[in-house]
Amino acid sequence: MVLMRFKAKCQCGTEFRAEKRKTLGTNIRIHEVMTGHTVRVKNGGTE
């Protein structure tokens, strides 16, 4: 079972999950630029 370490959620309901921070950041930036929405990033811990 792979646990996604980094999570984020947009106001439109889109959720982002990734194991690597760079991947998450890239996907969030693309979504923000294309939609004009703001994505909130949840705390990424090392559980």
Distance bins in CASP14 RR format, pairs under 12 A and 6 or more apart:
PFRMAT RR
TARGET T0000
AUTHOR 0000-0000-0000
RMODE 2
METHOD distances of the structure
MODEL  1
2 17 0 0 0 0 1 0 0 0 0 0 0
2 18 0 0 0 0 0 1 0 0 0 0 0
2 19 1 0 0 1 0 0 0 0 0 0 0
2 20 0 0 0 0 0 1 0 0 0 0 0
3 17 0 0 0 0 1 0 0 0 0 0 0
3 18 0 0 0 0 0 1 0 0 0 0 0
3 19 0 0 0 0 1 0 0 0 0 0 0
3 44 0 0 0 0 0 1 0 0 0 0 0
3 45 0 0 0 0 0 1 0 0 0 0 0
3 46 0 0 0 0 0 1 0 0 0 0 0
3 47 1 0 0 1 0 0 0 0 0 0 0
4 15 0 0 0 0 1 0 0 0 0 0 0
4 16 0 0 0 0 1 0 0 0 0 0 0
4 17 1 1 0 0 0 0 0 0 0 0 0
4 18 1 0 0 1 0 0 0 0 0 0 0
4 19 1 0 0 1 0 0 0 0 0 0 0
4 20 0 0 0 0 0 1 0 0 0 0 0
4 21 0 0 0 0 0 1 0 0 0 0 0
4 23 0 0 0 0 0 1 0 0 0 0 0
4 24 0 0 0 0 1 0 0 0 0 0 0
4 42 0 0 0 0 0 1 0 0 0 0 0
4 44 0 0 0 0 1 0 0 0 0 0 0
4 45 0 0 0 0 0 1 0 0 0 0 0
4 47 0 0 0 0 0 1 0 0 0 0 0
5 16 0 0 0 0 0 1 0 0 0 0 0
5 17 0 0 0 0 1 0 0 0 0 0 0
5 18 1 0 0 1 0 0 0 0 0 0 0
5 19 1 0 1 0 0 0 0 0 0 0 0
5 20 0 0 0 0 1 0 0 0 0 0 0
5 21 1 0 0 1 0 0 0 0 0 0 0
5 23 0 0 0 0 0 1 0 0 0 0 0
5 24 0 0 0 0 1 0 0 0 0 0 0
5 41 0 0 0 0 0 1 0 0 0 0 0
5 42 0 0 0 0 0 1 0 0 0 0 0
5 43 0 0 0 0 0 1 0 0 0 0 0
5 44 1 0 1 0 0 0 0 0 0 0 0
5 45 1 0 0 1 0 0 0 0 0 0 0
5 46 1 0 0 1 0 0 0 0 0 0 0
5 47 0 0 0 0 1 0 0 0 0 0 0
6 15 0 0 0 0 0 1 0 0 0 0 0
6 16 1 0 0 1 0 0 0 0 0 0 0
6 17 1 0 0 1 0 0 0 0 0 0 0
6 18 1 0 1 0 0 0 0 0 0 0 0
6 19 1 0 0 1 0 0 0 0 0 0 0
6 20 1 0 0 1 0 0 0 0 0 0 0
6 21 1 0 1 0 0 0 0 0 0 0 0
6 22 0 0 0 0 1 0 0 0 0 0 0
6 23 0 0 0 0 1 0 0 0 0 0 0
6 24 1 0 1 0 0 0 0 0 0 0 0
6 25 0 0 0 0 1 0 0 0 0 0 0
6 26 0 0 0 0 0 1 0 0 0 0 0
6 27 0 0 0 0 0 1 0 0 0 0 0
6 28 0 0 0 0 1 0 0 0 0 0 0
6 39 0 0 0 0 0 1 0 0 0 0 0
6 41 1 0 0 1 0 0 0 0 0 0 0
6 42 1 0 0 1 0 0 0 0 0 0 0
6 43 0 0 0 0 1 0 0 0 0 0 0
6 44 1 0 1 0 0 0 0 0 0 0 0
6 45 0 0 0 0 1 0 0 0 0 0 0
6 46 0 0 0 0 0 1 0 0 0 0 0
6 47 0 0 0 0 0 1 0 0 0 0 0
7 14 0 0 0 0 0 1 0 0 0 0 0
7 15 1 0 0 1 0 0 0 0 0 0 0
7 16 1 0 0 1 0 0 0 0 0 0 0
7 17 1 0 1 0 0 0 0 0 0 0 0
7 18 0 0 0 0 1 0 0 0 0 0 0
7 19 0 0 0 0 0 1 0 0 0 0 0
7 21 0 0 0 0 0 1 0 0 0 0 0
7 24 0 0 0 0 1 0 0 0 0 0 0
7 25 0 0 0 0 0 1 0 0 0 0 0
7 27 0 0 0 0 0 1 0 0 0 0 0
7 28 0 0 0 0 0 1 0 0 0 0 0
7 39 0 0 0 0 0 1 0 0 0 0 0
7 40 0 0 0 0 1 0 0 0 0 0 0
7 41 1 0 0 1 0 0 0 0 0 0 0
7 42 1 0 1 0 0 0 0 0 0 0 0
7 43 0 0 0 0 1 0 0 0 0 0 0
7 44 1 0 0 1 0 0 0 0 0 0 0
7 45 0 0 0 0 1 0 0 0 0 0 0
7 47 0 0 0 0 0 1 0 0 0 0 0
8 14 0 0 0 0 1 0 0 0 0 0 0
8 15 1 0 0 1 0 0 0 0 0 0 0
8 16 1 0 1 0 0 0 0 0 0 0 0
8 17 1 0 0 1 0 0 0 0 0 0 0
8 18 0 0 0 0 1 0 0 0 0 0 0
8 21 0 0 0 0 0 1 0 0 0 0 0
8 23 0 0 0 0 0 1 0 0 0 0 0
8 24 1 0 0 1 0 0 0 0 0 0 0
8 25 0 0 0 0 1 0 0 0 0 0 0
8 26 0 0 0 0 0 1 0 0 0 0 0
8 27 0 0 0 0 1 0 0 0 0 0 0
8 28 1 0 1 0 0 0 0 0 0 0 0
8 29 0 0 0 0 0 1 0 0 0 0 0
8 31 0 0 0 0 1 0 0 0 0 0 0
8 32 0 0 0 0 0 1 0 0 0 0 0
8 37 0 0 0 0 0 1 0 0 0 0 0
8 38 0 0 0 0 0 1 0 0 0 0 0
8 39 1 0 1 0 0 0 0 0 0 0 0
8 40 1 0 0 1 0 0 0 0 0 0 0
8 41 1 0 1 0 0 0 0 0 0 0 0
8 42 1 0 0 1 0 0 0 0 0 0 0
8 43 0 0 0 0 0 1 0 0 0 0 0
8 44 0 0 0 0 1 0 0 0 0 0 0
9 15 1 0 1 0 0 0 0 0 0 0 0
9 16 1 0 0 1 0 0 0 0 0 0 0
9 17 0 0 0 0 1 0 0 0 0 0 0
9 24 0 0 0 0 0 1 0 0 0 0 0
9 28 0 0 0 0 0 1 0 0 0 0 0
9 31 0 0 0 0 0 1 0 0 0 0 0
9 37 0 0 0 0 0 1 0 0 0 0 0
9 38 0 0 0 0 0 1 0 0 0 0 0
9 39 1 0 0 1 0 0 0 0 0 0 0
9 40 1 0 1 0 0 0 0 0 0 0 0
9 41 0 0 0 0 1 0 0 0 0 0 0
9 42 1 0 0 1 0 0 0 0 0 0 0
10 16 1 0 0 1 0 0 0 0 0 0 0
10 27 0 0 0 0 0 1 0 0 0 0 0
10 28 0 0 0 0 1 0 0 0 0 0 0
10 30 0 0 0 0 0 1 0 0 0 0 0
10 31 1 0 0 1 0 0 0 0 0 0 0
10 32 0 0 0 0 1 0 0 0 0 0 0
10 34 0 0 0 0 0 1 0 0 0 0 0
10 35 1 0 0 1 0 0 0 0 0 0 0
10 36 0 0 0 0 1 0 0 0 0 0 0
10 37 1 0 1 0 0 0 0 0 0 0 0
10 38 1 0 0 1 0 0 0 0 0 0 0
10 39 1 0 1 0 0 0 0 0 0 0 0
10 40 1 0 0 1 0 0 0 0 0 0 0
10 41 0 0 0 0 0 1 0 0 0 0 0
10 42 0 0 0 0 0 1 0 0 0 0 0
11 31 0 0 0 0 0 1 0 0 0 0 0
11 32 0 0 0 0 0 1 0 0 0 0 0
11 35 0 0 0 0 1 0 0 0 0 0 0
11 36 0 0 0 0 1 0 0 0 0 0 0
11 37 1 0 1 0 0 0 0 0 0 0 0
11 38 1 0 0 1 0 0 0 0 0 0 0
11 39 0 0 0 0 1 0 0 0 0 0 0
11 40 1 0 0 1 0 0 0 0 0 0 0
12 31 0 0 0 0 1 0 0 0 0 0 0
12 32 0 0 0 0 0 1 0 0 0 0 0
12 34 0 0 0 0 0 1 0 0 0 0 0
12 35 1 0 0 1 0 0 0 0 0 0 0
12 36 0 0 0 0 1 0 0 0 0 0 0
12 37 1 0 1 0 0 0 0 0 0 0 0
12 38 0 0 0 0 0 1 0 0 0 0 0
12 39 0 0 0 0 1 0 0 0 0 0 0
12 40 0 0 0 0 0 1 0 0 0 0 0
13 31 0 0 0 0 0 1 0 0 0 0 0
13 35 0 0 0 0 0 1 0 0 0 0 0
13 37 0 0 0 0 1 0 0 0 0 0 0
13 39 0 0 0 0 1 0 0 0 0 0 0
13 40 0 0 0 0 0 1 0 0 0 0 0
14 27 0 0 0 0 1 0 0 0 0 0 0
14 28 0 0 0 0 1 0 0 0 0 0 0
14 30 0 0 0 0 0 1 0 0 0 0 0
14 31 1 0 0 1 0 0 0 0 0 0 0
14 32 0 0 0 0 0 1 0 0 0 0 0
14 34 0 0 0 0 0 1 0 0 0 0 0
14 35 0 0 0 0 1 0 0 0 0 0 0
14 37 0 0 0 0 1 0 0 0 0 0 0
14 38 0 0 0 0 0 1 0 0 0 0 0
14 39 1 0 0 1 0 0 0 0 0 0 0
14 40 0 0 0 0 0 1 0 0 0 0 0
15 24 0 0 0 0 0 1 0 0 0 0 0
15 27 0 0 0 0 0 1 0 0 0 0 0
15 28 0 0 0 0 0 1 0 0 0 0 0
15 31 0 0 0 0 0 1 0 0 0 0 0
15 39 0 0 0 0 1 0 0 0 0 0 0
15 40 0 0 0 0 0 1 0 0 0 0 0
15 41 0 0 0 0 0 1 0 0 0 0 0
15 42 0 0 0 0 1 0 0 0 0 0 0
16 23 0 0 0 0 1 0 0 0 0 0 0
16 24 1 0 1 0 0 0 0 0 0 0 0
16 25 0 0 0 0 1 0 0 0 0 0 0
16 26 0 0 0 0 0 1 0 0 0 0 0
16 27 1 0 1 0 0 0 0 0 0 0 0
16 28 1 0 1 0 0 0 0 0 0 0 0
16 29 0 0 0 0 0 1 0 0 0 0 0
16 30 0 0 0 0 0 1 0 0 0 0 0
16 31 1 0 0 1 0 0 0 0 0 0 0
16 32 0 0 0 0 0 1 0 0 0 0 0
16 37 0 0 0 0 0 1 0 0 0 0 0
16 39 1 0 0 1 0 0 0 0 0 0 0
16 40 0 0 0 0 0 1 0 0 0 0 0
16 41 0 0 0 0 1 0 0 0 0 0 0
16 42 0 0 0 0 1 0 0 0 0 0 0
17 23 0 0 0 0 1 0 0 0 0 0 0
17 24 1 0 0 1 0 0 0 0 0 0 0
17 25 0 0 0 0 0 1 0 0 0 0 0
17 27 0 0 0 0 1 0 0 0 0 0 0
17 28 0 0 0 0 0 1 0 0 0 0 0
17 41 0 0 0 0 0 1 0 0 0 0 0
17 42 0 0 0 0 1 0 0 0 0 0 0
17 44 0 0 0 0 0 1 0 0 0 0 0
18 24 1 1 0 0 0 0 0 0 0 0 0
18 25 1 0 0 1 0 0 0 0 0 0 0
18 26 0 0 0 0 1 0 0 0 0 0 0
18 27 1 0 0 1 0 0 0 0 0 0 0
18 28 0 0 0 0 1 0 0 0 0 0 0
18 41 0 0 0 0 0 1 0 0 0 0 0
18 42 0 0 0 0 0 1 0 0 0 0 0
18 44 0 0 0 0 0 1 0 0 0 0 0
19 44 0 0 0 0 0 1 0 0 0 0 0
19 45 0 0 0 0 0 1 0 0 0 0 0
19 46 0 0 0 0 0 1 0 0 0 0 0
20 26 0 0 0 0 1 0 0 0 0 0 0
20 27 0 0 0 0 0 1 0 0 0 0 0
20 44 0 0 0 0 0 1 0 0 0 0 0
21 27 0 0 0 0 0 1 0 0 0 0 0
21 28 0 0 0 0 0 1 0 0 0 0 0
21 41 0 0 0 0 1 0 0 0 0 0 0
21 44 0 0 0 0 1 0 0 0 0 0 0
21 45 0 0 0 0 0 1 0 0 0 0 0
21 46 0 0 0 0 0 1 0 0 0 0 0
22 28 0 0 0 0 0 1 0 0 0 0 0
22 29 0 0 0 0 0 1 0 0 0 0 0
23 29 0 0 0 0 0 1 0 0 0 0 0
23 30 0 0 0 0 0 1 0 0 0 0 0
24 30 0 0 0 0 0 1 0 0 0 0 0
24 31 0 0 0 0 0 1 0 0 0 0 0
24 39 0 0 0 0 1 0 0 0 0 0 0
24 41 1 0 0 1 0 0 0 0 0 0 0
24 42 0 0 0 0 0 1 0 0 0 0 0
24 44 0 0 0 0 1 0 0 0 0 0 0
25 31 0 0 0 0 1 0 0 0 0 0 0
25 32 0 0 0 0 1 0 0 0 0 0 0
25 33 0 0 0 0 0 1 0 0 0 0 0
25 39 0 0 0 0 1 0 0 0 0 0 0
25 41 0 0 0 0 1 0 0 0 0 0 0
26 32 0 0 0 0 0 1 0 0 0 0 0
26 33 0 0 0 0 0 1 0 0 0 0 0
26 39 0 0 0 0 0 1 0 0 0 0 0
27 33 0 0 0 0 0 1 0 0 0 0 0
27 34 0 0 0 0 0 1 0 0 0 0 0
27 39 0 0 0 0 1 0 0 0 0 0 0
27 41 0 0 0 0 0 1 0 0 0 0 0
28 34 0 0 0 0 0 1 0 0 0 0 0
28 35 0 0 0 0 0 1 0 0 0 0 0
28 36 0 0 0 0 0 1 0 0 0 0 0
28 37 0 0 0 0 1 0 0 0 0 0 0
28 38 0 0 0 0 1 0 0 0 0 0 0
28 39 1 0 1 0 0 0 0 0 0 0 0
28 40 0 0 0 0 1 0 0 0 0 0 0
28 41 1 0 0 1 0 0 0 0 0 0 0
28 42 0 0 0 0 0 1 0 0 0 0 0
29 35 0 0 0 0 0 1 0 0 0 0 0
29 36 0 0 0 0 0 1 0 0 0 0 0
29 37 0 0 0 0 0 1 0 0 0 0 0
29 38 0 0 0 0 0 1 0 0 0 0 0
29 39 0 0 0 0 1 0 0 0 0 0 0
29 41 0 0 0 0 0 1 0 0 0 0 0
30 36 0 0 0 0 0 1 0 0 0 0 0
30 37 0 0 0 0 0 1 0 0 0 0 0
30 39 0 0 0 0 0 1 0 0 0 0 0
31 37 1 0 0 1 0 0 0 0 0 0 0
31 38 0 0 0 0 1 0 0 0 0 0 0
31 39 1 0 0 1 0 0 0 0 0 0 0
31 40 0 0 0 0 0 1 0 0 0 0 0
32 38 1 0 0 1 0 0 0 0 0 0 0
32 39 1 0 1 0 0 0 0 0 0 0 0
32 40 0 0 0 0 0 1 0 0 0 0 0
32 41 0 0 0 0 0 1 0 0 0 0 0
33 39 0 0 0 0 0 1 0 0 0 0 0
END
